[in-house]
Amino acid sequence: MVNKTTRTALIGASLFSISAASGFVAGMPMAYAAAETAAPAEDFGELQEIVVTARKRSEDVLKTPVAVSVLTSDTIAQRGVVSVNDIADQTPGMNVTNNAAGRSDRSFQQMVIRGFAPAIVDITTVATFIDGVPVSSASALTTISDPERVEVLKGPQSAYFGRNTFAGAFNVVNKVPTDEFHGSASAMVGSRDNYRLSAALEGPIVGDKLTFRVTGDRFSKSGSYENASNTSQTLGDQSTTSGTLMLVFKPIDGLTIKAFGLLSKDDDGPSAQGLISAYTVTNSSGKVVVQGQSNCKLNGNPTFCGTAPSLTSTTPSASTLTDSYIKNFLSLPNGRFISPSDGAQGYGLFATSTTATSRRITRSPTPT
């Protein structure tokens, strides 16, 4: 089993301001994100105010009576956060399970907060949201390349976010476009074919009454494990192409209407998985395919007692040969929910996500 570390370089540039930054990242330390960024105060060591919407209204995180961890846009950029797993690494008490459906990939990611894991695979204890609107997939959250902040609320949040939030809630907040034109672009490159390109543009359509923000993102990397069955191939390859559009309409004072759309496409290779079998598996000719590793028997059946054995040197491995038999099988239209042209073309994960949300925010006019 070969696990190779990825070294990453980050480069950022503003299109409409004279600024540039570049850096080399060899490792990212875990840290609390809530209200730890110091503001450049002149005389006092004041902390920068971080506004959250944990209770469906904007308020200072230090005055919110809810356990919440926050990753601001600056923190996300500085630490190279590109996935839900990266966010979990930066958030105390949060973990992400990638093999809830028996696959070690992004097909079914489950968030676990404070150890509250769901008892049933398709019923989560942590719900995911974009601007407070629920979305079905956790992986859709990472397609927002430049959010204003990410909020991780811990503990039951049913009163504010509804059901399936017994352990907590995960909310991504988009940046609201301004009435001035702004744009930005960033690039990340690294070893193992690791790269990310992203760009954003915002500005007015009708003064400050109607504004827009559009983003595009492309992320790709090769897997960290060599396929024991085919050493020229890696397992765990990932790639995502996504785009978002936000419109903000302010027809009158005190009324704001937000519309947001997202389109994302994941195209991953075979996942990195290893098999520890109690039984010895053979093929039709009697050749051993998987060696049994049981150390005891239960009712006469091979099983494991005590500590489970380690993976063998021949794992992780996957048979990814796409021969004529498999191609013909995948092209059969019978018994399929979707057209074969839109379905599986080989081994790995192919997923397309679309999200559309709208919100109306009404505020009382400020007394004069």
Rosetta blueprint (number, residue, H / E / L):
1 M L
2 V L
3 N E
4 K L
5 T L
6 T L
7 R L
8 T E
9 A E
10 L E
11 I E
12 G E
13 A E
14 S E
15 L L
16 F L
17 S L
18 I L
19 S L
20 A E
21 A E
22 S E
23 G E
24 F E
25 V E
26 A L
27 G L
28 M L
29 P L
30 M L
31 A L
32 Y L
33 A L
34 A L
35 A L
36 E L
37 T L
38 A E
39 A L
40 P L
41 A L
42 E L
43 D L
44 F L
45 G L
46 E L
47 L E
48 Q L
49 E L
50 I L
51 V E
52 V E
53 T L
54 A L
55 R L
56 K L
57 R L
58 S L
59 E E
60 D E
61 V H
62 L H
63 K H
64 T L
65 P L
66 V L
67 A L
68 V E
69 S E
70 V E
71 L E
72 T E
73 S H
74 D H
75 T H
76 I H
77 A H
78 Q H
79 R L
80 G L
81 V L
82 V L
83 S L
84 V H
85 N H
86 D H
87 I H
88 A H
89 D H
90 Q L
91 T L
92 P L
93 G L
94 M E
95 N E
96 V E
97 T E
98 N L
99 N L
100 A L
101 A L
102 G L
103 R L
104 S L
105 D L
106 R L
107 S L
108 F L
109 Q L
110 Q E
111 M E
112 V E
113 I E
114 R L
115 G L
116 F E
117 A L
118 P L
119 A L
120 I L
121 V L
122 D L
123 I L
124 T L
125 T L
126 V E
127 A E
128 T E
129 F E
130 I E
131 D L
132 G L
133 V E
134 P E
135 V E
136 S L
137 S L
138 A H
139 S H
140 A H
141 L H
142 T H
143 T H
144 I L
145 S L
146 D L
147 P L
148 E L
149 R E
150 V E
151 E E
152 V E
153 L E
154 K E
155 G L
156 P L
157 Q L
158 S H
159 A H
160 Y H
161 F H
162 G L
163 R L
164 N L
165 T L
166 F L
167 A L
168 G E
169 A E
170 F E
171 N E
172 V E
173 V E
174 N L
175 K L
176 V L
177 P L
178 T L
179 D L
180 E L
181 F L
182 H E
183 G E
184 S E
185 A E
186 S E
187 A E
188 M E
189 V E
190 G E
191 S L
192 R L
193 D L
194 N E
195 Y E
196 R E
197 L E
198 S E
199 A E
200 A E
201 L E
202 E E
203 G E
204 P E
205 I E
206 V E
207 G L
208 D L
209 K L
210 L E
211 T E
212 F E
213 R E
214 V E
215 T E
216 G E
217 D E
218 R E
219 F E
220 S E
221 K E
222 S L
223 G L
224 S L
225 Y E
226 E E
227 N E
228 A L
229 S L
230 N E
231 T E
232 S E
233 Q E
234 T E
235 L E
236 G L
237 D L
238 Q E
239 S E
240 T E
241 T E
242 S E
243 G E
244 T E
245 L E
246 M E
247 L E
248 V E
249 F E
250 K L
251 P L
252 I L
253 D L
254 G L
255 L E
256 T E
257 I E
258 K E
259 A E
260 F E
261 G E
262 L E
263 L E
264 S E
265 K E
266 D E
267 D E
268 D E
269 G L
270 P L
271 S L
272 A L
273 Q L
274 G L
275 L L
276 I L
277 S L
278 A L
279 Y L
280 T L
281 V E
282 T E
283 N L
284 S L
285 S L
286 G L
287 K L
288 V E
289 V E
290 V E
291 Q L
292 G L
293 Q L
294 S L
295 N L
296 C E
297 K E
298 L E
299 N L
300 G L
301 N E
302 P E
303 T E
304 F L
305 C L
306 G L
307 T L
308 A L
309 P L
310 S L
311 L L
312 T L
313 S L
314 T L
315 T L
316 P L
317 S L
318 A L
319 S L
320 T L
321 L L
322 T L
323 D L
324 S H
325 Y H
326 I H
327 K H
328 N H
329 F H
330 L H
331 S L
332 L L
333 P L
334 N L
335 G L
336 R L
337 F L
338 I L
339 S L
340 P H
341 S H
342 D H
343 G L
344 A L
345 Q L
346 G L
347 Y L
348 G L
349 L E
350 F E
351 A E
352 T E
353 S E
354 T E
355 T E
356 A E
357 T E
358 S E
359 R E
360 R E
361 I E
362 T E
363 R L
364 S L
365 P L
366 T L
367 P L
368 T L
